[in-house]
């Protein structure tokens, strides 16, 4: 590492290390990972840009408060195992979070180096360590305390909570509705952004901690909270069922064949391997002209998946401007580089059927920005008489999700008028002292790391109250 008189000196003039990405045109033809990750040399060069701040704001920007300067210092010293151990003190999923977290709005968004030039590539450095799990030390395990906890949902919040509880000495069982763990990490995020082997590796790590998984188990249907507390002897429960109910566009033609919700479309491909039909049983529409409505990461995943399934044109329609899209900027730029067309200031009016009864076109209302709304963003308003008719033999709605309705059937915890569970903002405890909840089923759709932070906080509170 660069030193003067034995003291570390950051390389403040070095530019940010570019991402190690596949060629856009080539990668858009298959599901290979877009970002190959940093090499050792790239990681060392980027770690040397860190200012090693006395008051690291990057840690404050991380929802689980990873000691970022400490793990970067370990990289500089080429002590990669130690760096990974430092991350594991706060997060068990560095290989995942390094790939999918919106670092530009969190740790990197608070990086002091970013005020001088460009922030340190904290996410890439976290992923670099996370992709070397064999270097980690064995986790410290507390003695078994005889308490049993049921975790409902094997998504990011559930698995974060389960991992913390297992290390704290609890007997933990995760009940998962799907046939595999990971939640949105498995069914929602495409292979080219998050390889499923990485997700499986993290799930396998939980099993090594002693966490048990009950797959194909829809709590709220096959059983409920009272049965789990009574007949099965659980002492507490953490509900992390997510917010997977799609929002409707509420326009004519939404029920036509080949109009999908993004959840269904991505699940067919990511989890059911529809991209490899007929090798796998699940088919999906191979379209020529795809139109996706939305501006978040799910919309980006949808348009980029459609490209890889052979679409000739893929258009993303968003009712505001590209600059206001909530998706990560990297995802927007990746989509554009791969050939996705951005049709900003456009709102859906109607899906139109062709001669075969399936969708053939979609009418969109062109918009302009008016006065700011409650969020402070300028409200999109229709331009009278300005309507476009876009070719569309596959339409996808990716405008957001609502609370998973199964949450209402699980136990006596309170839900609000939108179906989200009411829970303490700090601890996750609900109106029932035996039940905690967190992640998207409490907050609404948010990020992986925020859901993990909720799971970690709930585990800490359970440990304090049950031990």
C-alpha positions as CSV (number, residue, x, y, z in Angstrom):
1,X,0.0,0.0,0.0
2,X,1.2,3.6,-0.6
3,X,3.0,4.9,2.5
4,X,5.1,7.9,3.6
5,X,7.1,7.4,6.8
6,X,5.2,4.3,7.5
7,X,1.8,5.9,7.2
8,X,-0.8,5.2,4.6
9,X,-1.3,7.9,2.0
10,X,-4.3,7.6,-0.3
11,X,-3.9,8.0,-4.0
12,X,-6.3,10.9,-4.3
13,X,-5.4,11.7,-7.9
14,X,-6.2,8.2,-9.2
15,X,-9.5,7.9,-11.2
16,X,-12.2,5.5,-10.1
17,X,-11.4,2.0,-11.4
18,X,-13.8,1.2,-14.3
19,X,-16.2,-1.7,-13.9
20,X,-15.0,-4.9,-15.5
21,X,-17.9,-5.5,-17.9
22,X,-18.7,-7.6,-20.9
23,X,-19.2,-6.0,-24.3
24,X,-22.8,-4.6,-24.4
25,X,-23.8,-6.0,-27.8
26,X,-22.4,-9.5,-27.1
27,X,-23.8,-9.8,-23.6
28,X,-27.3,-8.8,-24.7
29,X,-27.6,-12.1,-26.6
30,X,-27.4,-14.4,-23.6
31,X,-27.6,-14.4,-19.8
32,X,-23.9,-14.3,-18.9
33,X,-23.0,-11.9,-16.0
34,X,-22.6,-8.4,-17.2
35,X,-20.1,-7.4,-14.6
36,X,-17.1,-9.8,-14.2
37,X,-16.0,-8.1,-10.9
38,X,-12.7,-6.6,-9.9
39,X,-9.4,-8.5,-10.3
40,X,-7.0,-8.4,-7.4
41,X,-5.0,-5.7,-9.1
42,X,-8.2,-3.6,-9.7
43,X,-9.3,-4.1,-6.1
44,X,-5.9,-3.0,-4.7
45,X,-5.9,0.1,-7.0
46,X,-9.4,1.1,-5.9
47,X,-8.7,0.4,-2.2
48,X,-5.8,2.8,-2.4
49,X,-8.2,5.6,-3.3
50,X,-9.9,5.4,0.1
51,X,-9.2,8.4,2.3
52,X,-9.5,6.4,5.5
53,X,-11.7,9.1,7.0
54,X,-11.7,9.6,10.8
55,X,-15.5,10.1,10.6
56,X,-16.5,7.7,7.8
57,X,-19.9,8.9,6.4
58,X,-20.0,5.8,4.2
59,X,-20.7,3.7,7.3
60,X,-23.6,6.0,8.1
61,X,-25.0,5.5,4.6
62,X,-25.0,1.7,4.9
63,X,-28.3,0.4,6.3
64,X,-26.4,-2.4,8.2
65,X,-23.5,-0.2,9.2
66,X,-20.7,-2.3,7.7
67,X,-17.2,-1.1,8.9
68,X,-16.3,0.0,5.3
69,X,-12.9,1.7,6.1
70,X,-11.8,-1.4,8.0
71,X,-12.5,-3.9,5.2
72,X,-11.0,-1.6,2.6
73,X,-7.8,-1.3,4.8
74,X,-7.7,-5.1,4.9
75,X,-7.8,-5.2,1.1
76,X,-4.9,-2.8,0.9
77,X,-3.0,-5.1,3.2
78,X,-4.0,-8.0,1.0
79,X,-5.6,-9.7,4.0
80,X,-8.7,-10.6,2.1
81,X,-10.0,-13.2,4.7
82,X,-9.8,-10.6,7.4
83,X,-11.7,-8.1,5.2
84,X,-14.4,-10.7,4.6
85,X,-14.7,-11.4,8.4
86,X,-15.2,-7.7,9.0
87,X,-18.1,-7.5,6.6
88,X,-19.6,-10.7,8.0
89,X,-19.8,-9.0,11.4
90,X,-22.6,-6.9,9.9
91,X,-23.8,-8.7,6.8
92,X,-23.8,-12.3,5.7
93,X,-24.5,-11.5,2.0
94,X,-21.6,-9.4,0.6
95,X,-21.5,-11.2,-2.7
96,X,-25.2,-10.3,-3.2
97,X,-25.2,-6.8,-1.8
98,X,-22.0,-5.9,-3.7
99,X,-23.9,-6.7,-6.9
100,X,-27.4,-5.3,-6.4
101,X,-27.3,-2.6,-3.7
102,X,-27.9,1.0,-4.8
103,X,-24.5,2.1,-3.5
104,X,-24.8,5.4,-5.2
105,X,-27.7,6.3,-2.9
106,X,-26.1,4.8,0.2
107,X,-22.5,4.2,1.1
108,X,-20.9,5.6,-2.0
109,X,-23.4,8.5,-2.0
110,X,-21.9,9.6,1.4
111,X,-18.2,8.9,0.4
112,X,-16.0,12.0,1.0
113,X,-13.9,11.1,-2.0
114,X,-17.0,11.7,-4.1
115,X,-16.9,15.4,-3.2
116,X,-13.4,15.6,-4.7
117,X,-13.9,13.5,-7.8
118,X,-15.7,10.1,-7.9
119,X,-16.6,8.0,-4.8
120,X,-14.7,4.9,-4.0
121,X,-16.2,1.8,-5.6
122,X,-17.3,0.3,-2.3
123,X,-19.8,-2.1,-3.8
124,X,-17.2,-3.6,-6.2
125,X,-14.8,-4.0,-3.3
126,X,-17.5,-5.7,-1.1
127,X,-18.3,-8.0,-4.0
128,X,-14.5,-8.8,-4.5
129,X,-14.3,-10.1,-1.0
130,X,-17.7,-11.8,-1.1
131,X,-16.7,-13.8,-4.1
132,X,-14.0,-15.5,-2.0
133,X,-16.1,-17.2,0.7
134,X,-13.4,-19.8,1.2
135,X,-11.2,-17.2,2.9
136,X,-13.7,-16.4,5.7
137,X,-13.2,-17.6,9.2
138,X,-15.8,-20.0,10.8
139,X,-18.5,-17.8,12.3
140,X,-18.7,-17.5,16.1
141,X,-21.7,-19.3,17.4
142,X,-23.3,-18.7,20.8
143,X,-24.3,-21.8,22.8
144,X,-27.8,-23.1,22.0
145,X,-30.4,-21.3,24.2
146,X,-33.3,-23.7,23.7
147,X,-35.5,-21.1,22.0
148,X,-37.2,-21.8,18.6
149,X,-38.0,-19.1,16.0
150,X,-40.0,-19.5,12.8
151,X,-39.1,-17.2,10.0
152,X,-41.7,-16.8,7.3
153,X,-40.1,-16.1,3.9
154,X,-36.6,-16.9,2.6
155,X,-36.0,-13.5,1.0
156,X,-33.3,-11.0,2.0
157,X,-35.0,-10.0,5.2
158,X,-35.8,-13.5,6.3
159,X,-32.4,-15.0,5.6
160,X,-30.6,-12.0,7.3
161,X,-32.8,-12.5,10.4
162,X,-32.3,-16.3,10.4
163,X,-28.5,-16.0,10.1
164,X,-28.3,-13.6,13.0
165,X,-30.6,-15.7,15.2
166,X,-28.7,-18.9,14.4
167,X,-25.4,-17.3,15.4
168,X,-27.1,-16.1,18.6
169,X,-28.0,-19.7,19.7
170,X,-31.5,-20.0,18.4
171,X,-33.1,-23.0,16.7
172,X,-34.4,-21.4,13.4
173,X,-36.7,-22.8,10.8
174,X,-37.5,-20.8,7.6
175,X,-40.8,-21.5,5.9
176,X,-40.7,-20.6,2.2
177,X,-43.6,-20.7,-0.3
178,X,-41.3,-21.5,-3.2
179,X,-39.3,-24.6,-3.8
180,X,-36.0,-22.7,-3.3
181,X,-34.7,-19.9,-1.1
182,X,-33.7,-16.4,-1.9
183,X,-37.1,-14.8,-2.5
184,X,-36.7,-11.9,-4.9
185,X,-33.0,-12.7,-5.2
186,X,-34.0,-15.9,-6.9
187,X,-37.2,-15.1,-8.8
188,X,-36.8,-11.4,-9.5
189,X,-33.2,-10.5,-10.3
190,X,-31.9,-12.0,-13.6
191,X,-28.9,-14.2,-13.9
192,X,-26.9,-11.6,-15.8
193,X,-27.1,-9.3,-12.7
194,X,-27.1,-11.9,-9.9
195,X,-26.0,-15.5,-10.8
196,X,-28.2,-18.0,-9.0
197,X,-25.1,-19.9,-7.9
198,X,-24.2,-16.9,-5.7
199,X,-27.7,-17.0,-4.1
200,X,-27.4,-20.8,-3.5
201,X,-24.0,-20.4,-1.9
202,X,-25.5,-17.9,0.6
203,X,-28.4,-20.3,1.3
204,X,-26.0,-23.2,1.8
205,X,-24.1,-21.0,4.3
206,X,-27.2,-20.6,6.4
207,X,-27.7,-24.4,6.4
208,X,-24.2,-24.8,7.7
209,X,-25.2,-22.5,10.6
210,X,-28.0,-24.9,11.4
211,X,-30.9,-23.0,9.9
212,X,-33.6,-25.5,8.6
213,X,-35.7,-24.8,5.5
214,X,-39.3,-25.9,4.9
215,X,-39.9,-25.3,1.2
216,X,-43.3,-25.3,-0.5
217,X,-44.8,-24.1,2.8
218,X,-47.3,-21.3,2.5
219,X,-47.8,-20.2,6.1
220,X,-51.3,-18.7,6.3
221,X,-52.7,-21.5,4.2
222,X,-51.2,-24.8,5.4
223,X,-50.7,-23.5,8.9
224,X,-50.8,-20.2,10.9
225,X,-49.1,-18.5,13.8
226,X,-51.2,-20.1,16.6
227,X,-50.4,-23.6,15.3
228,X,-46.7,-22.8,15.0
229,X,-46.7,-21.4,18.6
230,X,-48.8,-24.2,20.0
231,X,-48.4,-27.5,18.3
232,X,-44.9,-26.9,16.9
233,X,-43.6,-25.1,20.0
234,X,-42.0,-22.0,18.4
235,X,-41.3,-19.2,20.9
236,X,-41.3,-16.3,18.3
237,X,-41.9,-15.6,14.7
238,X,-40.4,-13.2,12.1
239,X,-42.7,-12.4,9.1
240,X,-40.9,-11.4,5.9
241,X,-43.3,-12.3,3.2
242,X,-42.5,-9.3,1.0
243,X,-44.6,-7.1,-1.3
244,X,-45.1,-9.3,-4.3
245,X,-48.7,-8.4,-5.3
246,X,-48.5,-6.6,-8.7
247,X,-50.0,-3.2,-9.2
248,X,-52.6,-2.9,-12.0
249,X,-52.3,-0.5,-14.9
250,X,-56.1,-0.3,-14.9
251,X,-56.4,0.2,-18.7
252,X,-58.4,-1.6,-21.4
253,X,-56.7,-4.6,-22.8
254,X,-54.6,-5.4,-19.7
255,X,-56.0,-8.9,-19.7
256,X,-55.1,-9.7,-23.3
257,X,-52.9,-12.7,-24.0
258,X,-49.1,-11.8,-23.8
259,X,-49.6,-8.9,-21.4
260,X,-47.6,-9.8,-18.3
261,X,-46.9,-8.4,-14.9
262,X,-43.1,-8.1,-14.4
263,X,-43.2,-10.5,-11.5
264,X,-44.7,-13.3,-13.6
265,X,-42.4,-12.6,-16.6
266,X,-39.2,-12.6,-14.5
267,X,-40.2,-15.6,-12.4
268,X,-40.8,-17.7,-15.5
269,X,-37.3,-16.9,-16.7
270,X,-35.3,-16.5,-13.5
271,X,-36.7,-19.3,-11.4
272,X,-38.5,-21.6,-13.9
273,X,-35.8,-21.3,-16.6
274,X,-38.2,-20.4,-19.5
275,X,-35.2,-19.0,-21.4
276,X,-34.1,-22.7,-21.8
277,X,-37.4,-24.1,-23.0
278,X,-38.0,-26.9,-24.0
279,X,-35.1,-28.2,-21.9
280,X,-37.2,-27.0,-19.0
281,X,-41.0,-27.2,-19.0
282,X,-41.9,-23.5,-18.5
283,X,-42.5,-21.5,-21.8
284,X,-42.7,-17.8,-22.2
285,X,-43.5,-15.6,-25.2
286,X,-40.6,-14.9,-27.6
287,X,-41.7,-11.5,-29.0
288,X,-40.5,-9.2,-31.7
289,X,-41.7,-5.9,-30.2
290,X,-41.7,-5.6,-26.4
291,X,-43.0,-2.6,-24.5
292,X,-42.4,-2.3,-20.7
293,X,-44.0,0.3,-18.5
294,X,-42.1,1.5,-15.4
295,X,-38.8,3.2,-14.4
296,X,-37.4,1.1,-11.5
297,X,-34.9,-1.7,-11.3
298,X,-37.7,-4.3,-12.0
299,X,-38.5,-2.5,-15.3
300,X,-34.8,-2.5,-16.2
301,X,-34.6,-6.3,-15.5
302,X,-37.6,-6.8,-17.7
303,X,-36.4,-4.9,-20.7
304,X,-32.9,-6.5,-20.6
305,X,-34.4,-10.0,-20.2
306,X,-36.7,-9.4,-23.2
307,X,-33.6,-8.4,-25.3
308,X,-31.9,-11.7,-24.3
309,X,-34.9,-13.7,-25.4
310,X,-34.5,-12.3,-28.9
311,X,-36.8,-9.3,-29.2
312,X,-36.1,-7.1,-32.2
313,X,-37.2,-3.9,-30.4
314,X,-37.6,-3.3,-26.7
315,X,-39.1,0.0,-25.6
316,X,-39.3,1.3,-22.0
317,X,-42.1,3.8,-21.4
318,X,-41.9,6.0,-18.3
319,X,-44.4,8.7,-17.4
320,X,-41.6,11.1,-16.2
321,X,-38.2,11.8,-17.7
322,X,-35.2,9.5,-17.8
323,X,-33.4,11.6,-15.2
324,X,-36.2,10.9,-12.7
325,X,-36.3,7.2,-13.1
326,X,-35.8,5.5,-9.7
327,X,-33.7,2.7,-11.2
328,X,-29.9,2.6,-10.5
329,X,-28.1,4.7,-13.0
330,X,-25.8,1.8,-13.9
331,X,-28.9,-0.3,-14.8
332,X,-30.3,2.5,-17.0
333,X,-27.0,2.9,-18.8
334,X,-26.6,-0.9,-19.2
335,X,-30.0,-1.1,-20.8
336,X,-29.4,1.7,-23.2
337,X,-26.0,0.3,-24.2
338,X,-27.6,-3.0,-24.9
339,X,-30.1,-1.5,-27.3
340,X,-33.2,-0.6,-25.2
341,X,-35.2,2.4,-26.4
342,X,-36.3,4.9,-23.7
343,X,-39.7,6.5,-24.4
344,X,-39.9,9.1,-21.7
345,X,-43.0,11.1,-20.7
346,X,-45.4,8.4,-21.9
347,X,-48.2,6.8,-20.0
348,X,-50.2,3.7,-21.1
349,X,-53.8,4.2,-22.4
350,X,-54.8,0.8,-23.9
351,X,-53.5,-2.5,-25.2
352,X,-55.0,-3.3,-28.6
353,X,-55.6,-6.8,-29.8
354,X,-54.5,-8.1,-33.3
355,X,-56.4,-10.6,-35.5
356,X,-55.4,-13.5,-33.3
357,X,-56.8,-11.9,-30.2
358,X,-53.4,-11.3,-28.6
359,X,-51.9,-7.9,-28.0
360,X,-50.5,-6.3,-31.1
361,X,-50.2,-2.6,-30.2
362,X,-50.3,-0.3,-27.2
363,X,-51.6,3.3,-27.2
364,X,-49.6,5.7,-25.0
365,X,-50.4,9.2,-23.9
366,X,-47.6,11.6,-24.3
367,X,-47.0,13.8,-21.3
368,X,-45.2,16.9,-20.2
369,X,-44.0,18.0,-16.7
370,X,-46.2,20.4,-14.8
371,X,-46.1,21.7,-11.2
372,X,-44.4,19.7,-8.4
373,X,-46.4,17.1,-6.6
374,X,-46.2,16.1,-2.9
375,X,-42.9,14.3,-3.5
376,X,-41.3,17.5,-4.9
377,X,-41.1,16.1,-8.4
378,X,-42.9,17.8,-11.3
379,X,-46.1,16.1,-12.0
380,X,-46.6,14.6,-15.5
381,X,-49.7,15.9,-17.2
382,X,-51.2,14.7,-20.5
383,X,-50.5,16.7,-23.7
384,X,-54.0,17.0,-25.2
385,X,-54.4,15.0,-28.5
386,X,-50.8,13.6,-28.4
387,X,-51.1,9.8,-28.5
388,X,-48.7,7.2,-30.0
389,X,-49.5,3.7,-31.2
390,X,-46.6,1.4,-30.6
391,X,-46.1,-2.1,-32.1
392,X,-46.3,-4.5,-29.1
393,X,-46.7,-8.3,-29.2
394,X,-45.5,-8.5,-25.6
395,X,-46.4,-5.9,-22.9
396,X,-45.1,-5.9,-19.4
397,X,-46.3,-3.9,-16.5
398,X,-43.5,-3.0,-14.0
399,X,-45.1,-0.1,-12.1
400,X,-44.6,-1.5,-8.6
401,X,-46.1,-3.9,-6.1
402,X,-48.4,-4.1,-3.1
403,X,-48.3,-6.1,0.1
404,X,-48.4,-9.8,-0.1
405,X,-52.0,-10.6,1.0
406,X,-51.0,-13.8,2.7
407,X,-49.6,-11.7,5.6
408,X,-53.2,-11.0,6.8
409,X,-53.8,-14.8,7.3
410,X,-50.6,-15.7,9.2
411,X,-51.3,-14.3,12.7
412,X,-53.0,-11.7,14.9
413,X,-50.5,-8.9,14.1
414,X,-52.1,-5.7,12.9
415,X,-52.0,-4.6,9.2
416,X,-52.8,-1.2,7.8
417,X,-55.4,-0.3,5.2
418,X,-52.9,-1.2,2.4
419,X,-52.2,-4.6,3.8
420,X,-48.7,-3.9,5.3
421,X,-47.9,-5.2,8.7
422,X,-47.6,-2.5,11.4
423,X,-44.4,-2.9,13.3
424,X,-42.0,-0.9,15.4
425,X,-39.7,1.1,13.1
426,X,-36.6,0.2,15.2
427,X,-37.2,-3.3,16.5
428,X,-39.8,-4.8,14.1
429,X,-42.0,-6.0,16.9
430,X,-45.7,-6.1,16.1
431,X,-48.8,-5.7,18.2
432,X,-48.4,-9.3,19.2
433,X,-45.3,-9.6,21.5
434,X,-44.4,-13.0,20.0
435,X,-44.3,-11.7,16.4
436,X,-41.8,-9.5,14.6
437,X,-41.9,-8.4,11.0
438,X,-39.7,-6.6,8.5
439,X,-38.7,-5.9,4.9
440,X,-41.1,-5.1,2.2
441,X,-44.2,-6.4,4.1
442,X,-43.6,-3.5,6.5
443,X,-42.1,-0.8,4.4
444,X,-43.4,-1.5,1.0
445,X,-41.1,-2.3,-1.9
446,X,-37.5,-1.2,-1.0
447,X,-33.9,-2.4,-1.4
448,X,-32.3,-5.7,-0.5
449,X,-30.0,-4.1,2.0
450,X,-32.8,-2.2,3.8
451,X,-34.7,-5.5,4.1
452,X,-31.6,-7.1,5.5
453,X,-31.2,-4.3,8.0
454,X,-34.8,-4.9,9.2
455,X,-34.0,-8.6,9.6
456,X,-30.9,-7.9,11.6
457,X,-32.6,-5.4,13.9
458,X,-35.4,-7.8,14.6
459,X,-33.0,-10.6,15.4
460,X,-31.2,-8.3,17.9
461,X,-34.4,-7.4,19.6
462,X,-35.6,-11.0,19.7
463,X,-32.2,-12.0,21.2
464,X,-32.5,-9.3,23.9
465,X,-36.1,-10.2,24.8
466,X,-36.1,-14.0,24.5
467,X,-32.7,-14.7,26.0
